[in-house]
Amino acid sequence: MNIFFILFLALPILSFIGVFLLTDSLIYAIITLLIIDLVFTVLFVKRQKDKKR
């Protein structure tokens, strides 16, 4: 299994749990999850484009 794929699965979940436990705010945790998912999606798309070259 690819390390990028493992990070893509684990980091958003861990960040969601961490922010939720630190702030006790579900809204901040969801916003953090969406931002990290967006970053990983952009990195994944960029990586796939670089592979095709």
mmJSON file of the N, C-alpha and C atoms, coordinates in Angstrom:
{"data_MODEL":{"atom_site":{
"group_PDB":["ATOM","ATOM","ATOM","ATOM","ATOM","ATOM","ATOM","ATOM","ATOM","ATOM","ATOM","ATOM","ATOM","ATOM","ATOM","ATOM","ATOM","ATOM","ATOM","ATOM","ATOM","ATOM","ATOM","ATOM","ATOM","ATOM","ATOM","ATOM","ATOM","ATOM","ATOM","ATOM","ATOM","ATOM","ATOM","ATOM","ATOM","ATOM","ATOM","ATOM","ATOM","ATOM","ATOM","ATOM","ATOM","ATOM","ATOM","ATOM","ATOM","ATOM","ATOM","ATOM","ATOM","ATOM","ATOM","ATOM","ATOM","ATOM","ATOM","ATOM","ATOM","ATOM","ATOM","ATOM","ATOM","ATOM","ATOM","ATOM","ATOM","ATOM","ATOM","ATOM","ATOM","ATOM","ATOM","ATOM","ATOM","ATOM","ATOM","ATOM","ATOM","ATOM","ATOM","ATOM","ATOM","ATOM","ATOM","ATOM","ATOM","ATOM","ATOM","ATOM","ATOM","ATOM","ATOM","ATOM","ATOM","ATOM","ATOM","ATOM","ATOM","ATOM","ATOM","ATOM","ATOM","ATOM","ATOM","ATOM","ATOM","ATOM","ATOM","ATOM","ATOM","ATOM","ATOM","ATOM","ATOM","ATOM","ATOM","ATOM","ATOM","ATOM","ATOM","ATOM","ATOM","ATOM","ATOM","ATOM","ATOM","ATOM","ATOM","ATOM","ATOM","ATOM","ATOM","ATOM","ATOM","ATOM","ATOM","ATOM","ATOM","ATOM","ATOM","ATOM","ATOM","ATOM","ATOM","ATOM","ATOM","ATOM","ATOM","ATOM","ATOM","ATOM","ATOM","ATOM","ATOM","ATOM","ATOM"],
"id":[1,2,3,4,5,6,7,8,9,10,11,12,13,14,15,16,17,18,19,20,21,22,23,24,25,26,27,28,29,30,31,32,33,34,35,36,37,38,39,40,41,42,43,44,45,46,47,48,49,50,51,52,53,54,55,56,57,58,59,60,61,62,63,64,65,66,67,68,69,70,71,72,73,74,75,76,77,78,79,80,81,82,83,84,85,86,87,88,89,90,91,92,93,94,95,96,97,98,99,100,101,102,103,104,105,106,107,108,109,110,111,112,113,114,115,116,117,118,119,120,121,122,123,124,125,126,127,128,129,130,131,132,133,134,135,136,137,138,139,140,141,142,143,144,145,146,147,148,149,150,151,152,153,154,155,156,157,158,159],
"type_symbol":["N","C","C","N","C","C","N","C","C","N","C","C","N","C","C","N","C","C","N","C","C","N","C","C","N","C","C","N","C","C","N","C","C","N","C","C","N","C","C","N","C","C","N","C","C","N","C","C","N","C","C","N","C","C","N","C","C","N","C","C","N","C","C","N","C","C","N","C","C","N","C","C","N","C","C","N","C","C","N","C","C","N","C","C","N","C","C","N","C","C","N","C","C","N","C","C","N","C","C","N","C","C","N","C","C","N","C","C","N","C","C","N","C","C","N","C","C","N","C","C","N","C","C","N","C","C","N","C","C","N","C","C","N","C","C","N","C","C","N","C","C","N","C","C","N","C","C","N","C","C","N","C","C","N","C","C","N","C","C"],
"label_atom_id":["N","CA","C","N","CA","C","N","CA","C","N","CA","C","N","CA","C","N","CA","C","N","CA","C","N","CA","C","N","CA","C","N","CA","C","N","CA","C","N","CA","C","N","CA","C","N","CA","C","N","CA","C","N","CA","C","N","CA","C","N","CA","C","N","CA","C","N","CA","C","N","CA","C","N","CA","C","N","CA","C","N","CA","C","N","CA","C","N","CA","C","N","CA","C","N","CA","C","N","CA","C","N","CA","C","N","CA","C","N","CA","C","N","CA","C","N","CA","C","N","CA","C","N","CA","C","N","CA","C","N","CA","C","N","CA","C","N","CA","C","N","CA","C","N","CA","C","N","CA","C","N","CA","C","N","CA","C","N","CA","C","N","CA","C","N","CA","C","N","CA","C","N","CA","C","N","CA","C","N","CA","C","N","CA","C"],
"label_alt_id":[null,null,null,null,null,null,null,null,null,null,null,null,null,null,null,null,null,null,null,null,null,null,null,null,null,null,null,null,null,null,null,null,null,null,null,null,null,null,null,null,null,null,null,null,null,null,null,null,null,null,null,null,null,null,null,null,null,null,null,null,null,null,null,null,null,null,null,null,null,null,null,null,null,null,null,null,null,null,null,null,null,null,null,null,null,null,null,null,null,null,null,null,null,null,null,null,null,null,null,null,null,null,null,null,null,null,null,null,null,null,null,null,null,null,null,null,null,null,null,null,null,null,null,null,null,null,null,null,null,null,null,null,null,null,null,null,null,null,null,null,null,null,null,null,null,null,null,null,null,null,null,null,null,null,null,null,null,null,null],
"label_comp_id":["MET","MET","MET","ASN","ASN","ASN","ILE","ILE","ILE","PHE","PHE","PHE","PHE","PHE","PHE","ILE","ILE","ILE","LEU","LEU","LEU","PHE","PHE","PHE","LEU","LEU","LEU","ALA","ALA","ALA","LEU","LEU","LEU","PRO","PRO","PRO","ILE","ILE","ILE","LEU","LEU","LEU","SER","SER","SER","PHE","PHE","PHE","ILE","ILE","ILE","GLY","GLY","GLY","VAL","VAL","VAL","PHE","PHE","PHE","LEU","LEU","LEU","LEU","LEU","LEU","THR","THR","THR","ASP","ASP","ASP","SER","SER","SER","LEU","LEU","LEU","ILE","ILE","ILE","TYR","TYR","TYR","ALA","ALA","ALA","ILE","ILE","ILE","ILE","ILE","ILE","THR","THR","THR","LEU","LEU","LEU","LEU","LEU","LEU","ILE","ILE","ILE","ILE","ILE","ILE","ASP","ASP","ASP","LEU","LEU","LEU","VAL","VAL","VAL","PHE","PHE","PHE","THR","THR","THR","VAL","VAL","VAL","LEU","LEU","LEU","PHE","PHE","PHE","VAL","VAL","VAL","LYS","LYS","LYS","ARG","ARG","ARG","GLN","GLN","GLN","LYS","LYS","LYS","ASP","ASP","ASP","LYS","LYS","LYS","LYS","LYS","LYS","ARG","ARG","ARG"],
"label_asym_id":["A","A","A","A","A","A","A","A","A","A","A","A","A","A","A","A","A","A","A","A","A","A","A","A","A","A","A","A","A","A","A","A","A","A","A","A","A","A","A","A","A","A","A","A","A","A","A","A","A","A","A","A","A","A","A","A","A","A","A","A","A","A","A","A","A","A","A","A","A","A","A","A","A","A","A","A","A","A","A","A","A","A","A","A","A","A","A","A","A","A","A","A","A","A","A","A","A","A","A","A","A","A","A","A","A","A","A","A","A","A","A","A","A","A","A","A","A","A","A","A","A","A","A","A","A","A","A","A","A","A","A","A","A","A","A","A","A","A","A","A","A","A","A","A","A","A","A","A","A","A","A","A","A","A","A","A","A","A","A"],
"label_entity_id":["1","1","1","1","1","1","1","1","1","1","1","1","1","1","1","1","1","1","1","1","1","1","1","1","1","1","1","1","1","1","1","1","1","1","1","1","1","1","1","1","1","1","1","1","1","1","1","1","1","1","1","1","1","1","1","1","1","1","1","1","1","1","1","1","1","1","1","1","1","1","1","1","1","1","1","1","1","1","1","1","1","1","1","1","1","1","1","1","1","1","1","1","1","1","1","1","1","1","1","1","1","1","1","1","1","1","1","1","1","1","1","1","1","1","1","1","1","1","1","1","1","1","1","1","1","1","1","1","1","1","1","1","1","1","1","1","1","1","1","1","1","1","1","1","1","1","1","1","1","1","1","1","1","1","1","1","1","1","1"],
"label_seq_id":[1,1,1,2,2,2,3,3,3,4,4,4,5,5,5,6,6,6,7,7,7,8,8,8,9,9,9,10,10,10,11,11,11,12,12,12,13,13,13,14,14,14,15,15,15,16,16,16,17,17,17,18,18,18,19,19,19,20,20,20,21,21,21,22,22,22,23,23,23,24,24,24,25,25,25,26,26,26,27,27,27,28,28,28,29,29,29,30,30,30,31,31,31,32,32,32,33,33,33,34,34,34,35,35,35,36,36,36,37,37,37,38,38,38,39,39,39,40,40,40,41,41,41,42,42,42,43,43,43,44,44,44,45,45,45,46,46,46,47,47,47,48,48,48,49,49,49,50,50,50,51,51,51,52,52,52,53,53,53],
"pdbx_PDB_ins_code":[null,null,null,null,null,null,null,null,null,null,null,null,null,null,null,null,null,null,null,null,null,null,null,null,null,null,null,null,null,null,null,null,null,null,null,null,null,null,null,null,null,null,null,null,null,null,null,null,null,null,null,null,null,null,null,null,null,null,null,null,null,null,null,null,null,null,null,null,null,null,null,null,null,null,null,null,null,null,null,null,null,null,null,null,null,null,null,null,null,null,null,null,null,null,null,null,null,null,null,null,null,null,null,null,null,null,null,null,null,null,null,null,null,null,null,null,null,null,null,null,null,null,null,null,null,null,null,null,null,null,null,null,null,null,null,null,null,null,null,null,null,null,null,null,null,null,null,null,null,null,null,null,null,null,null,null,null,null,null],
"Cartn_x":[0.843,0.0,0.891,0.478,1.225,1.17,2.292,2.334,1.446,1.354,0.487,-0.967,-1.356,-2.732,-3.028,-2.066,-2.242,-2.392,-1.552,-1.666,-2.993,-3.434,-4.695,-5.866,-5.771,-6.835,-6.689,-5.464,-5.257,-5.245,-4.553,-4.398,-5.713,-6.621,-7.884,-8.664,-8.673,-9.402,-8.732,-7.404,-6.684,-6.815,-6.769,-6.915,-8.328,-9.326,-10.705,-10.865,-10.361,-10.458,-9.679,-8.463,-7.628,-8.248,-8.748,-9.369,-10.644,-11.405,-12.641,-12.342,-11.324,-10.986,-10.39,-9.618,-9.0,-9.996,-10.916,-11.802,-13.223,-13.612,-14.997,-15.997,-15.55,-16.423,-16.466,-17.639,-17.799,-17.619,-17.99,-17.855,-16.388,-15.53,-14.101,-13.491,-13.945,-13.423,-13.816,-15.04,-15.492,-14.76,-14.558,-13.812,-12.385,-11.76,-10.403,-10.378,-11.343,-11.429,-11.568,-12.411,-12.613,-11.35,-10.657,-9.426,-8.355,-8.178,-7.154,-7.521,-8.797,-9.216,-8.957,-9.202,-8.943,-7.457,-6.611,-5.167,-4.698,-5.131,-4.711,-5.259,-6.458,-7.01,-6.204,-5.837,-5.007,-3.65,-3.04,-1.757,-1.878,-2.964,-3.171,-3.341,-4.135,-4.356,-3.05,-2.295,-1.016,-0.06,-0.051,0.833,0.438,-0.854,-1.312,-0.96,-1.035,-0.666,0.817,1.624,3.065,3.453,2.689,2.955,2.705,1.71,1.359,2.421,3.213,4.252,5.396],
"Cartn_y":[-1.179,0.0,1.246,2.221,3.454,4.301,4.891,5.73,6.96,7.492,8.655,8.285,7.086,6.636,6.467,5.948,5.792,7.158,8.109,9.458,10.099,9.83,10.38,9.887,8.676,8.131,8.532,8.498,8.643,10.086,10.974,12.338,13.116,13.045,13.769,13.269,11.968,11.413,11.805,11.692,12.071,13.562,14.388,15.83,16.164,15.489,15.71,15.383,14.224,13.813,14.764,15.128,16.023,17.388,17.987,19.314,19.241,18.182,18.046,17.912,17.133,16.971,18.244,18.977,20.203,21.346,21.488,22.647,22.34,21.056,20.656,21.339,21.632,22.258,21.387,20.894,20.054,20.868,22.126,22.98,23.158,23.46,23.61,22.3,21.199,19.896,19.585,19.894,19.648,20.564,21.826,22.75,22.262,21.799,21.254,20.039,19.161,17.973,18.353,19.327,19.739,20.374,21.189,21.823,20.779,19.841,18.817,17.92,17.593,16.81,17.568,18.861,19.672,19.685,19.844,19.853,18.512,17.421,16.106,15.817,16.284,16.084,16.836,18.062,18.84,18.171,17.719,17.026,15.735,15.005,13.754,14.008,15.011,15.328,15.786,16.626,17.092,15.917,15.006,13.837,12.941,12.788,11.966,12.61,13.924,14.626,14.496,14.558,14.417,13.007,12.015,10.624,10.409,11.112,10.93,11.496,12.422,13.041,12.145],
"Cartn_z":[0.0,0.0,0.0,-0.703,-0.861,0.417,0.811,2.018,1.874,0.658,0.429,0.691,0.272,0.482,1.968,2.716,4.162,4.83,4.441,4.983,4.593,3.371,2.881,3.732,4.246,5.087,6.558,7.069,8.51,8.996,8.304,8.808,8.943,7.979,8.196,9.409,9.617,10.758,12.07,12.106,13.321,13.617,12.583,12.806,13.273,12.707,13.138,14.614,15.02,16.425,17.321,16.89,17.695,17.896,16.82,16.941,17.757,17.567,18.342,19.832,20.174,21.591,22.186,21.394,21.907,22.062,21.116,21.125,21.581,21.599,21.893,20.96,19.749,18.768,17.52,17.225,16.044,14.765,14.797,13.61,13.244,14.214,13.936,13.451,14.012,13.595,12.156,11.781,10.405,9.434,9.797,8.939,8.745,9.805,9.703,8.799,8.942,8.091,6.625,6.326,4.939,4.35,5.139,4.658,4.376,5.273,5.068,3.892,3.736,2.569,1.276,1.289,0.1,-0.251,0.763,0.528,-0.032,0.561,0.077,-1.32,-1.613,-2.956,-3.994,-3.696,-4.625,-4.815,-3.725,-3.843,-4.641,-4.452,-5.17,-6.663,-7.025,-8.435,-9.077,-8.373,-8.905,-9.098,-8.166,-8.261,-9.431,-9.661,-10.781,-12.119,-12.186,-13.422,-13.687,-12.617,-12.781,-13.219,-12.797,-13.205,-14.693,-15.216,-16.626,-17.564,-17.078,-17.94,-18.16],
"occupancy":[1.0,1.0,1.0,1.0,1.0,1.0,1.0,1.0,1.0,1.0,1.0,1.0,1.0,1.0,1.0,1.0,1.0,1.0,1.0,1.0,1.0,1.0,1.0,1.0,1.0,1.0,1.0,1.0,1.0,1.0,1.0,1.0,1.0,1.0,1.0,1.0,1.0,1.0,1.0,1.0,1.0,1.0,1.0,1.0,1.0,1.0,1.0,1.0,1.0,1.0,1.0,1.0,1.0,1.0,1.0,1.0,1.0,1.0,1.0,1.0,1.0,1.0,1.0,1.0,1.0,1.0,1.0,1.0,1.0,1.0,1.0,1.0,1.0,1.0,1.0,1.0,1.0,1.0,1.0,1.0,1.0,1.0,1.0,1.0,1.0,1.0,1.0,1.0,1.0,1.0,1.0,1.0,1.0,1.0,1.0,1.0,1.0,1.0,1.0,1.0,1.0,1.0,1.0,1.0,1.0,1.0,1.0,1.0,1.0,1.0,1.0,1.0,1.0,1.0,1.0,1.0,1.0,1.0,1.0,1.0,1.0,1.0,1.0,1.0,1.0,1.0,1.0,1.0,1.0,1.0,1.0,1.0,1.0,1.0,1.0,1.0,1.0,1.0,1.0,1.0,1.0,1.0,1.0,1.0,1.0,1.0,1.0,1.0,1.0,1.0,1.0,1.0,1.0,1.0,1.0,1.0,1.0,1.0,1.0],
"B_iso_or_equiv":[0.0,0.0,0.0,0.0,0.0,0.0,0.0,0.0,0.0,0.0,0.0,0.0,0.0,0.0,0.0,0.0,0.0,0.0,0.0,0.0,0.0,0.0,0.0,0.0,0.0,0.0,0.0,0.0,0.0,0.0,0.0,0.0,0.0,0.0,0.0,0.0,0.0,0.0,0.0,0.0,0.0,0.0,0.0,0.0,0.0,0.0,0.0,0.0,0.0,0.0,0.0,0.0,0.0,0.0,0.0,0.0,0.0,0.0,0.0,0.0,0.0,0.0,0.0,0.0,0.0,0.0,0.0,0.0,0.0,0.0,0.0,0.0,0.0,0.0,0.0,0.0,0.0,0.0,0.0,0.0,0.0,0.0,0.0,0.0,0.0,0.0,0.0,0.0,0.0,0.0,0.0,0.0,0.0,0.0,0.0,0.0,0.0,0.0,0.0,0.0,0.0,0.0,0.0,0.0,0.0,0.0,0.0,0.0,0.0,0.0,0.0,0.0,0.0,0.0,0.0,0.0,0.0,0.0,0.0,0.0,0.0,0.0,0.0,0.0,0.0,0.0,0.0,0.0,0.0,0.0,0.0,0.0,0.0,0.0,0.0,0.0,0.0,0.0,0.0,0.0,0.0,0.0,0.0,0.0,0.0,0.0,0.0,0.0,0.0,0.0,0.0,0.0,0.0,0.0,0.0,0.0,0.0,0.0,0.0],
"pdbx_formal_charge":[null,null,null,null,null,null,null,null,null,null,null,null,null,null,null,null,null,null,null,null,null,null,null,null,null,null,null,null,null,null,null,null,null,null,null,null,null,null,null,null,null,null,null,null,null,null,null,null,null,null,null,null,null,null,null,null,null,null,null,null,null,null,null,null,null,null,null,null,null,null,null,null,null,null,null,null,null,null,null,null,null,null,null,null,null,null,null,null,null,null,null,null,null,null,null,null,null,null,null,null,null,null,null,null,null,null,null,null,null,null,null,null,null,null,null,null,null,null,null,null,null,null,null,null,null,null,null,null,null,null,null,null,null,null,null,null,null,null,null,null,null,null,null,null,null,null,null,null,null,null,null,null,null,null,null,null,null,null,null],
"auth_seq_id":[1,1,1,2,2,2,3,3,3,4,4,4,5,5,5,6,6,6,7,7,7,8,8,8,9,9,9,10,10,10,11,11,11,12,12,12,13,13,13,14,14,14,15,15,15,16,16,16,17,17,17,18,18,18,19,19,19,20,20,20,21,21,21,22,22,22,23,23,23,24,24,24,25,25,25,26,26,26,27,27,27,28,28,28,29,29,29,30,30,30,31,31,31,32,32,32,33,33,33,34,34,34,35,35,35,36,36,36,37,37,37,38,38,38,39,39,39,40,40,40,41,41,41,42,42,42,43,43,43,44,44,44,45,45,45,46,46,46,47,47,47,48,48,48,49,49,49,50,50,50,51,51,51,52,52,52,53,53,53],
"auth_comp_id":["MET","MET","MET","ASN","ASN","ASN","ILE","ILE","ILE","PHE","PHE","PHE","PHE","PHE","PHE","ILE","ILE","ILE","LEU","LEU","LEU","PHE","PHE","PHE","LEU","LEU","LEU","ALA","ALA","ALA","LEU","LEU","LEU","PRO","PRO","PRO","ILE","ILE","ILE","LEU","LEU","LEU","SER","SER","SER","PHE","PHE","PHE","ILE","ILE","ILE","GLY","GLY","GLY","VAL","VAL","VAL","PHE","PHE","PHE","LEU","LEU","LEU","LEU","LEU","LEU","THR","THR","THR","ASP","ASP","ASP","SER","SER","SER","LEU","LEU","LEU","ILE","ILE","ILE","TYR","TYR","TYR","ALA","ALA","ALA","ILE","ILE","ILE","ILE","ILE","ILE","THR","THR","THR","LEU","LEU","LEU","LEU","LEU","LEU","ILE","ILE","ILE","ILE","ILE","ILE","ASP","ASP","ASP","LEU","LEU","LEU","VAL","VAL","VAL","PHE","PHE","PHE","THR","THR","THR","VAL","VAL","VAL","LEU","LEU","LEU","PHE","PHE","PHE","VAL","VAL","VAL","LYS","LYS","LYS","ARG","ARG","ARG","GLN","GLN","GLN","LYS","LYS","LYS","ASP","ASP","ASP","LYS","LYS","LYS","LYS","LYS","LYS","ARG","ARG","ARG"],
"auth_asym_id":["A","A","A","A","A","A","A","A","A","A","A","A","A","A","A","A","A","A","A","A","A","A","A","A","A","A","A","A","A","A","A","A","A","A","A","A","A","A","A","A","A","A","A","A","A","A","A","A","A","A","A","A","A","A","A","A","A","A","A","A","A","A","A","A","A","A","A","A","A","A","A","A","A","A","A","A","A","A","A","A","A","A","A","A","A","A","A","A","A","A","A","A","A","A","A","A","A","A","A","A","A","A","A","A","A","A","A","A","A","A","A","A","A","A","A","A","A","A","A","A","A","A","A","A","A","A","A","A","A","A","A","A","A","A","A","A","A","A","A","A","A","A","A","A","A","A","A","A","A","A","A","A","A","A","A","A","A","A","A"],
"auth_atom_id":["N","CA","C","N","CA","C","N","CA","C","N","CA","C","N","CA","C","N","CA","C","N","CA","C","N","CA","C","N","CA","C","N","CA","C","N","CA","C","N","CA","C","N","CA","C","N","CA","C","N","CA","C","N","CA","C","N","CA","C","N","CA","C","N","CA","C","N","CA","C","N","CA","C","N","CA","C","N","CA","C","N","CA","C","N","CA","C","N","CA","C","N","CA","C","N","CA","C","N","CA","C","N","CA","C","N","CA","C","N","CA","C","N","CA","C","N","CA","C","N","CA","C","N","CA","C","N","CA","C","N","CA","C","N","CA","C","N","CA","C","N","CA","C","N","CA","C","N","CA","C","N","CA","C","N","CA","C","N","CA","C","N","CA","C","N","CA","C","N","CA","C","N","CA","C","N","CA","C","N","CA","C","N","CA","C"],
"pdbx_PDB_model_num":[1,1,1,1,1,1,1,1,1,1,1,1,1,1,1,1,1,1,1,1,1,1,1,1,1,1,1,1,1,1,1,1,1,1,1,1,1,1,1,1,1,1,1,1,1,1,1,1,1,1,1,1,1,1,1,1,1,1,1,1,1,1,1,1,1,1,1,1,1,1,1,1,1,1,1,1,1,1,1,1,1,1,1,1,1,1,1,1,1,1,1,1,1,1,1,1,1,1,1,1,1,1,1,1,1,1,1,1,1,1,1,1,1,1,1,1,1,1,1,1,1,1,1,1,1,1,1,1,1,1,1,1,1,1,1,1,1,1,1,1,1,1,1,1,1,1,1,1,1,1,1,1,1,1,1,1,1,1,1]
}}}
